Amino acid sequence: MADEIFGHPRLAAIYDALDPDRTDLCHYVELARRLDARRVLDIGCGTGVFALMLAD
């Protein structure tokens, strides 16, 4: 279920700006790297920041 505050498209556009420090995801990117993961299923919610980090 989406956070109601970000349900409106204009508010969704600022979602990442309100939480710009996503260094918490670096641990998971490193884990995928160590496991030599070729596929990762990102079932989280958000704007795709984690998926983009993995794609790098």
Secondary structure, 3 states (H helix, E strand, C coil): CCCHHHCCHHHHCCCHHHCCCCHHHHHHHHHHHHCCCCCCCCCCCCCCHHHHHHHC
